[in-house]
Amino acid sequence: MFGIWIGKAIIMFLRLTKKSGTSLPGKVALRFNSRLIAKLGRQLTTCIVVTGTNGKTTTANLLGDILLKDGPTIQNRAGSNMRQGIASTLLLHSSWLGRLNTRRALFEVDEASLPLLAKELPIHVAVLTNVFRDQLDRYGELDLTLNKLVEGIQQTECSVIANADDPLSLHVAQASGRPYACYGFEEIRDSQSEDMALTNHPAGEANEEDPFPRDGQFCLACGNRLTYRRYVYGQLGDYLCEECGFERPIPEYGGRFAHGTLVVNKDSTASEYPLPVRGLFNAYNALAAIGCALHLNFEPRTIAEGLLSFRPPLGRMQAFLTKPAAVLNLIKNPTGADNVLRAVLSEEGRKVVCLVINDNAADGRDVSWLWDTHFGWIAENPSVSFVVASGSRAEDMALCMKYSGMDVDRLTFSPNVSEGIAHAFAVAREEEDSTLYVLSTYTALVPSAQCLKGFEEISDNDHEAARHRASVS
């Protein structure tokens, strides 16, 4: 009980001092009671987790808004997705005697933390977004991430909602031995996709902008190279192993994405849903959330109402009410960053880009992923007038941009985040109809947001009209 008391006391202190701390209460409480999560978690009658490499926060928050239409839900909406973050969330929703205020929970869960949390939480449904290479110094290569996901799911009695278009996500679902259903796209027609040459590549054919899959190229059942009847991005698409027959299944929740409209089929019944997020990558996030809600027997009308109430979380194409306009988005690995770049470069108007790269523990110490990201798209795009590299690895980012073909006269760096963003903002202000895009790693998100907040010049009455742009990751 002392662990609960100390955790609750820290939450009260943080509120009184108007400070955020999504992990600290749980981190301290777990030192006094290592079984805190299990103690509080056993009270849950429904527990859903969202895990995977990219899109966890957006998918979980989309699903969370749907669940709220049916009643209160415990959720780590801020994205603190390791044990201490889950513990903090449970403490926030418990009394001083350790009683939860509701019995349904939705948690975004870090892939590496899943095996530990699976022992402590009564997980009923696990949603898999995708599996990509991410933070090599923390997760290692893909094999380790896949093993962690399989190990975690095998410790539960849950049902799995897997991405049919991702062979690695499907492998996890099948290898876990748990019952699973799939979501995936039957048709994709989107201006961003067409402009960036994302769709309908013949089997194994490479293209300059997004080469044949860098991750998940080989069948994990037999080792043979996968062929693609339709290719989307990364390793996502309509794949087939001609050696052993492993292939993309027909999804139970099949989507059609056409110019911002999402139609989802379930049991031969099609329903159209509003998309509060833009871009192909986010269409996958929305489809994952809708697929899980349908699996939980939510009515399409309730799902649509939940989607309409969605507001993007911190750093997911978050728009600030500045003059000129400024947008903040998270980047953390090659595939996710490429999708962010596609979304940014597909926007109209001139652009100034500020790339804020830190290498703290939460970001990953290894920044070699920068060289696997297509930053050359920025250098080649005539709508980008200037680039500022910032953060603790500003020099690395600037060097990467130089070797990607960026004219050094349109490139500078500043390790200080506030100074770097201020410089980029000043450049954008000098140009007519220019937008500042700040692309940041995890630990730079909050300072970047605080800096951009300081540039806001618009009254509070205007906030509702221009609250956020759509999220990308």
C-alpha positions in Angstrom: 0.0 0.0 0.0 2.9 2.3 0.7 3.9 2.2 -3.0 0.4 3.5 -3.9 0.6 6.3 -1.3 4.0 7.5 -2.4 3.0 7.4 -6.1 -0.3 9.3 -5.4 1.6 11.9 -3.3 4.0 12.5 -6.2 1.1 13.0 -8.5 -0.4 15.6 -6.1 3.0 17.4 -5.8 3.4 17.6 -9.6 -0.1 19.0 -10.0 0.5 21.6 -7.3 3.7 22.7 -9.0 2.1 22.5 -12.4 4.7 20.1 -13.8 4.2 17.2 -16.0 5.5 13.8 -15.0 4.0 10.8 -16.8 6.6 8.4 -15.6 8.0 9.7 -12.3 5.2 8.6 -10.0 5.2 5.1 -11.3 9.0 4.9 -11.3 9.2 5.7 -7.6 6.2 3.7 -6.6 7.6 0.6 -8.3 10.7 0.8 -6.2 8.6 0.5 -3.1 6.2 -2.2 -4.6 7.4 -4.0 -7.6 4.0 -5.8 -7.9 2.1 -2.5 -8.1 1.0 -3.0 -11.8 -0.2 -6.6 -11.1 -2.0 -5.5 -8.0 -4.0 -2.7 -9.7 -4.2 -4.5 -13.1 -6.0 -7.5 -11.7 -9.1 -5.3 -11.2 -9.4 -4.7 -14.9 -12.2 -6.6 -16.8 -11.0 -5.4 -20.2 -7.4 -4.5 -21.1 -6.3 -3.6 -24.6 -2.8 -2.9 -25.7 -1.4 -1.2 -28.8 2.1 -2.1 -29.7 4.5 -2.0 -32.7 7.1 0.3 -34.1 5.4 3.3 -35.6 1.9 4.8 -35.0 1.3 3.5 -31.5 0.3 6.8 -30.0 -2.0 7.9 -32.8 -3.6 4.5 -33.1 -4.1 4.2 -29.3 -5.6 7.7 -29.1 -7.9 7.1 -32.0 -9.1 3.9 -30.4 -9.3 5.7 -27.0 -11.7 8.3 -28.4 -13.9 5.5 -29.8 -13.9 3.7 -26.4 -14.9 6.9 -24.6 -18.1 6.9 -26.5 -19.0 3.7 -24.6 -17.8 4.9 -21.2 -14.6 5.9 -19.2 -11.3 4.2 -20.0 -8.0 4.2 -18.3 -5.4 5.3 -20.8 -1.8 6.5 -21.1 -2.7 9.1 -23.7 0.6 11.0 -23.4 2.4 8.0 -24.7 4.5 7.0 -21.7 4.5 3.4 -22.7 7.0 1.5 -20.5 6.4 0.0 -17.0 6.8 3.2 -15.1 4.4 5.0 -17.5 1.8 2.2 -17.1 2.2 2.3 -13.3 1.7 6.1 -13.3 -1.5 5.8 -15.4 -3.0 3.2 -13.1 -2.1 5.3 -10.0 -3.7 8.3 -11.6 -7.0 6.3 -11.9 -6.9 4.7 -8.5 -7.9 5.7 -5.0 -5.5 6.0 -2.0 -6.7 2.5 -1.1 -5.8 1.1 -4.5 -9.2 0.8 -6.1 -9.5 1.7 -9.8 -12.2 4.1 -10.8 -13.1 2.1 -13.9 -12.4 -1.5 -15.0 -11.5 -0.9 -18.7 -8.0 0.1 -19.8 -6.2 0.9 -23.1 -2.4 1.1 -23.0 0.1 2.0 -25.6 3.0 -0.4 -24.8 6.6 -0.3 -25.9 7.7 -3.4 -27.8 10.6 -4.2 -25.5 8.4 -3.8 -22.4 5.6 -6.1 -23.6 7.0 -9.3 -22.1 7.2 -7.8 -18.6 3.8 -6.1 -18.8 2.2 -9.2 -20.2 3.0 -10.9 -16.9 1.3 -8.1 -14.9 -1.7 -7.1 -17.0 -4.8 -9.2 -18.0 -4.4 -8.4 -21.7 -7.5 -9.3 -23.7 -6.7 -7.7 -27.1 -3.3 -6.8 -28.6 -3.2 -4.5 -31.6 -0.1 -4.7 -33.8 0.6 -1.6 -35.9 3.8 -2.7 -37.8 7.4 -3.8 -37.1 10.3 -1.8 -38.5 13.9 -1.3 -37.5 14.1 1.2 -34.7 16.7 2.4 -32.1 19.3 -0.3 -32.8 21.2 0.3 -29.6 18.0 -0.4 -27.6 16.0 -2.9 -29.6 18.8 -4.5 -31.6 18.0 -5.9 -35.0 14.5 -6.9 -36.1 14.8 -10.5 -34.9 15.0 -9.3 -31.2 12.0 -7.1 -31.6 10.0 -9.9 -33.2 11.0 -12.2 -30.4 10.0 -9.7 -27.7 6.5 -9.3 -29.3 6.0 -13.1 -29.7 7.2 -13.7 -26.2 4.9 -11.1 -24.7 1.8 -12.2 -26.5 2.4 -15.9 -25.7 2.2 -15.0 -22.0 -1.4 -13.8 -22.4 -4.8 -15.3 -23.5 -5.4 -12.4 -25.8 -6.7 -12.0 -29.3 -4.4 -10.3 -31.8 -5.4 -7.6 -34.3 -2.6 -7.7 -36.8 -1.6 -5.7 -39.9 -2.2 -8.0 -42.9 -0.1 -5.8 -45.1 3.0 -6.2 -42.9 4.6 -9.7 -43.2 6.4 -9.2 -39.9 3.2 -8.2 -38.0 1.5 -11.3 -39.5 4.4 -13.5 -38.5 4.1 -12.3 -34.9 0.4 -13.1 -34.8 0.9 -16.5 -36.2 4.0 -17.4 -34.2 2.3 -16.4 -30.9 -0.3 -19.2 -31.3 -3.1 -16.8 -30.2 -6.3 -16.3 -32.2 -5.9 -13.3 -34.6 -7.8 -11.2 -37.1 -6.3 -8.8 -39.6 -6.8 -5.4 -41.0 -5.3 -4.2 -44.3 -6.0 -2.2 -47.4 -7.6 -3.7 -50.5 -7.3 -0.4 -52.4 -5.2 2.8 -52.0 -5.8 5.8 -54.1 -4.3 9.0 -52.6 -2.7 12.1 -54.0 0.2 11.8 -51.6 0.8 8.1 -52.6 0.6 8.9 -56.3 2.9 12.0 -56.0 5.5 10.1 -54.0 5.2 6.9 -56.1 4.2 4.7 -53.3 1.7 2.2 -54.7 1.4 -0.6 -57.2 5.1 -1.5 -57.7 5.5 -4.9 -59.4 7.0 -7.8 -57.4 10.5 -6.9 -56.3 10.8 -3.8 -58.5 12.7 -1.0 -56.9 12.2 2.7 -57.5 14.5 5.6 -56.6 12.3 7.1 -53.9 11.4 4.1 -51.8 13.5 1.1 -52.8 12.4 -2.5 -52.5 11.8 -3.2 -48.7 14.8 -2.7 -46.5 13.2 -4.6 -43.6 11.3 -7.9 -43.8 12.4 -8.8 -47.3 12.6 -12.5 -46.5 10.0 -15.0 -45.5 10.5 -15.9 -41.8 9.1 -19.4 -42.3 11.6 -20.6 -45.0 14.0 -17.7 -45.7 13.0 -17.2 -49.3 12.7 -13.7 -50.6 9.2 -12.4 -50.7 7.7 -11.1 -53.9 5.1 -8.3 -54.1 1.9 -8.1 -56.2 1.4 -4.6 -54.8 3.9 -2.6 -52.8 3.0 0.3 -50.4 6.1 1.3 -48.4 8.7 -0.3 -46.1 7.8 -4.0 -46.3 4.0 -3.3 -46.5 2.0 -4.5 -49.4 0.5 -7.7 -51.0 3.3 -10.2 -50.5 3.8 -13.8 -51.3 6.5 -16.4 -50.6 6.7 -18.6 -53.7 8.7 -21.2 -51.8 6.4 -22.1 -48.9 3.1 -20.2 -49.7 3.3 -17.7 -46.8 1.2 -14.8 -48.1 -0.9 -11.8 -47.2 -4.2 -13.0 -45.9 -7.6 -11.6 -46.9 -8.2 -9.2 -44.0 -11.3 -9.4 -41.8 -11.3 -5.6 -41.8 -10.4 -4.6 -45.3 -10.1 -0.9 -46.1 -10.3 1.2 -49.2 -8.5 4.6 -48.9 -9.3 7.1 -51.6 -8.3 10.8 -51.3 -9.0 11.2 -47.6 -12.0 8.8 -47.4 -11.8 5.5 -45.6 -14.3 2.7 -46.2 -14.0 -0.5 -44.1 -15.5 -3.9 -44.9 -16.6 -6.4 -42.2 -18.5 -9.5 -43.1 -19.2 -8.1 -46.6 -20.8 -4.9 -45.0 -19.0 -1.7 -45.9 -19.1 1.4 -43.7 -17.6 4.8 -44.5 -15.6 6.6 -41.7 -14.4 10.1 -41.3 -10.6 10.5 -41.2 -9.4 13.1 -38.7 -5.8 12.4 -39.8 -4.1 13.0 -43.1 -1.9 10.7 -45.2 -1.5 7.1 -46.1 0.5 6.2 -42.9 -2.3 7.6 -40.7 -4.9 5.7 -42.8 -3.2 2.6 -41.5 -3.4 3.9 -37.9 -7.1 4.7 -38.3 -7.8 1.3 -39.9 -6.1 -0.5 -36.9 -8.2 1.5 -34.5 -11.4 0.8 -36.4 -10.6 -2.9 -36.8 -10.1 -3.3 -33.1 -13.3 -1.4 -32.3 -15.2 -3.7 -34.8 -13.6 -6.7 -33.1 -15.0 -5.4 -29.8 -18.5 -5.2 -31.5 -18.7 -1.4 -31.6 -21.3 -0.1 -34.0 -20.0 1.9 -37.0 -21.9 4.9 -35.9 -20.2 4.9 -32.5 -16.8 4.4 -34.2 -17.4 7.4 -36.5 -18.4 9.6 -33.5 -15.3 8.7 -31.7 -13.1 9.4 -34.7 -14.6 12.9 -35.0 -13.6 13.8 -31.5 -9.9 12.9 -32.0 -7.3 15.5 -31.4 -3.6 14.7 -32.2 -1.2 14.3 -29.3 2.0 16.2 -28.8 4.3 16.3 -31.8 2.0 14.5 -34.2 1.7 17.1 -37.0 0.8 19.5 -34.2 0.1 23.0 -35.6 0.9 26.1 -33.7 -1.0 29.4 -34.0 2.1 31.4 -35.1 2.7 33.8 -38.0 4.1 32.2 -40.1 2.5 28.9 -39.4 4.6 26.2 -37.6 4.1 22.5 -37.4 5.8 20.0 -35.1 6.2 16.3 -35.7 8.1 13.3 -34.3 10.7 11.4 -36.3 12.5 8.4 -34.8 13.4 5.8 -37.5 13.9 5.6 -41.3 10.5 4.3 -42.3 8.6 6.7 -40.0 10.7 9.7 -40.9 10.2 8.9 -44.6 6.5 9.0 -44.2 6.7 12.3 -42.3 8.8 13.8 -45.1 6.3 12.6 -47.7 3.5 14.3 -45.8 5.4 17.5 -45.3 6.7 17.8 -48.9 3.2 17.1 -50.2 1.9 20.2 -48.5 1.5 23.3 -50.6 3.6 26.5 -50.2 7.2 27.3 -49.4 8.8 25.6 -46.4 11.5 26.0 -43.9 12.6 22.8 -42.1 14.2 22.5 -38.7 15.5 19.0 -37.9 16.0 18.6 -34.1 18.0 15.5 -33.4 18.9 14.4 -29.8 20.6 11.2 -28.8 19.4 10.8 -25.2 18.4 7.3 -23.9 14.8 7.7 -25.1 15.9 8.8 -28.5 18.4 6.0 -29.0 22.2 6.7 -28.8 22.8 5.3 -32.2 21.8 7.9 -34.9 23.0 5.9 -37.9 19.3 5.8 -38.9 19.7 9.4 -40.2 21.7 8.0 -43.1 19.0 5.5 -44.0 16.3 8.2 -44.2 15.6 9.9 -47.5 16.6 13.5 -46.4 17.6 14.0 -50.0 14.0 14.6 -50.8 14.3 17.8 -48.8 17.4 18.9 -50.8 15.7 18.1 -54.1 12.3 19.8 -53.3 12.2 23.4 -54.6 9.5 24.3 -52.1 12.1 24.0 -49.2 14.0 27.2 -49.0 16.2 26.6 -45.9 17.1 23.9 -43.4 18.3 24.3 -39.8 19.8 21.3 -38.0 19.5 21.4 -34.2 19.7 19.3 -31.0 22.6 17.4 -29.5 23.4 15.8 -32.8 23.0 19.0 -34.9 26.4 18.6 -36.6 25.6 15.0 -37.6 22.3 16.1 -39.1 23.8 19.0 -41.0 26.5 16.7 -42.4 23.8 14.2 -43.5 21.9 17.0 -45.2 25.1 18.2 -47.0 25.8 14.7 -48.3 22.1 14.4 -49.3 22.7 17.2 -51.7 21.6 20.3 -49.7 23.2 23.5 -50.8 25.3 24.7 -47.9 24.1 28.3 -48.5 20.6 27.1 -47.5 21.8 25.0 -44.5 23.0 25.9 -41.0 23.1 24.2 -37.6 22.7 25.2 -33.9 22.9 22.6 -31.1 20.8 24.8 -28.8 17.2 23.8 -29.6 15.6 27.2 -28.8 18.2 29.0 -30.8 17.9 26.6 -33.7 14.1 26.9 -33.9 14.3 30.7 -33.4 16.6 30.9 -36.4 14.4 28.8 -38.6 11.3 30.8 -37.5 13.1 34.1 -38.4 13.9 32.7 -41.9 10.3 31.6 -42.4 9.0 35.0 -41.2 11.1 36.8 -43.8 9.5 34.7 -46.6 6.0 35.2 -47.9 3.5 32.3 -47.4 6.2 30.1 -45.8 5.5 27.4 -43.2 8.0 26.2 -40.6 8.2 22.4 -40.1 10.0 21.2 -37.0 10.8 17.5 -37.1 12.1 16.3 -33.8 13.2 13.2 -31.9 11.4 12.2 -28.6 13.3 14.2 -26.0 13.3 17.4 -28.1 9.5 17.3 -28.6 8.6 19.2 -25.3 11.3 21.9 -25.6 10.4 22.3 -29.3 6.7 22.7 -28.4 7.5 25.2 -25.6 9.6 27.2 -28.0 6.9 27.3 -30.7 4.3 28.2 -28.1 6.3 31.3 -27.3 6.0 32.4 -30.9 2.2 32.2 -30.9 0.6 35.6 -31.7 -3.0 34.6 -31.9 -5.7 35.2 -29.2 -7.2 32.3 -27.2 -10.5 32.8 -29.0 -9.0 31.6 -32.2 -7.5 28.3 -30.8 -10.6 26.1 -31.5 -10.6 27.1 -35.2 -7.0 26.2 -35.8 -6.2 23.6 -33.1 -4.2 21.0 -34.9 -3.3 19.6 -38.2 -3.5 15.9 -38.7 -1.0 13.5 -37.2 1.6 11.6 -39.1 3.0 9.1 -36.7 
